[in-house]
Amino acid sequence: MDKANGKLMGLLALQSPPLSFPARDRLFQYPRGKKTELVNQTMDIQTLGAVPPYSRLLGGKLVALAAASNEVRRAYWRKYSGRVTEMEHRILPAHLVALTTTSAFGRSSLYNRLTYNGTLIAESLGYTEGYGTFHLMELYPLFREFLESQGVSTRGGFGTGPRRKWQTMVRALDRLGLSSDLLRHGVKREVFLFRLVNNLEAYMEGHDVEPIYRNLPFSDLSAWWRERWLLSRAERVDGWRDWRKEEIKSLLLLEKEKAAI
């Protein structure tokens, strides 16, 4: 929020990470039987961006910097510390050690070269293979109806996670005798890793017992954004003074499309 006027500047939403994510998993040799526990100490960025007129002032970079801040991981700790898991009834570590995300389409201008005082914040891990569900979304209700008629539940809730649409479509295609290659849309998205700790590999591979956190206060990150991007951008670009409410709706639609890919 912009404290000067009480207006919304940007949006940041995190969700549970996919258990299998090749671009991320290639980085680590997880200890046997520990992958789920360790991956669940990361989060996936579901929504990230600035709304007009802040988007014209590179406000998205401010939101991206905020994702790596001390305040976000501390909020995660407050929410999950001491909580008992639903299925196995155990308490997992409430550390948030990394974030992952992907660009909306192709190479990302938002995350590339995102640094703070010489420290790389968003590390590119390459590109996805171009699979997803957005190009088949018109058929999704039919897929669900078909599976339900076969006695296969497609309900959401605990245990389904963010990949529910993907799982539903894979199951439906398999039962229909169709190839899962139909889920290939060919739109490759750049994958990024936000390291929140200095010893990420050692921690994820079981060599270090405790994460060593980077110290990234939001006040320092926002001051860096102001000097690095905001002031010069405000001088060069005039359009930020004029904006329409419809532009916010366009941004939200774009994020919805990204989440569906």
C-alpha positions, 0 to 999 in steps of 0.5 A: 500500500502507498502510505502517502495516499492509502492506495494499492500499489501491487499484489503478491500471493504465494501458494504451496509449491509443486512437489515435482518441478524439474527446473528446481529439482535439478539443483538439489540432491535431496536426502532419501525420504526428505524431499517432501519435507524440504520442498514444503519449506519453499513457496511458489509465487502465484501472483506478483505485479503492480497496478496502474499507475505504479506499474508504469513506474516499475512497481512490479520490481518493488513487489518482487523485492518485497517477496524476498524480504525478511517480513515475508518469511517472518509472516510465514513463520508466524502462520505455520510455526507449530502447526500439525499436518493434516495427513501425517499429524506431525509438525514440520519446520516452519522455515521459508528458504526459497521461492519459485515462480515463472514468467507469464510468457517467455523471457521475463523483463520483471525478474531478469537483472533484479538485484539488490546492492549487488545481490541477485534476487531472482535467479533464472533456472531456464525455461519450462517445457511448454506444458499446461492447461490454459489452451484446454480450459473450455473442455475442463467442465466436460473433463470433470463431468466425465470423471465424475461419471466414472466415479472419480472425484474432482473436488478441490480442497486439501490434498489437491493443491494448485495442480488440480486442473492439471491432474484432472485433465491428465486423468480424463485424457488417460481414461479417454485413451488420448495422449497427455501430449495434448497438454503441450501448448508450446509456450515456454516460461522462464523459471526463477528462484528466489534464495532466501538463505545463503546455504540453500544447497547445503540445507536442501541436501541435508548437510546443514541442519539450520538455514542461514537467512539473508538479511533483507529488510523491506525498508532497505529493499524499498529504498533501493528500488526508489533510487535504482528504478523509481526516480529515474523512471518518473522523470522519463515517463509521463504516462503514469500520471494518467491511468484508467481503472480498466487497466487494473482489470486487464492486469488481473486477467493477465495473472489469471491467464498465467495461473492457468498455464 
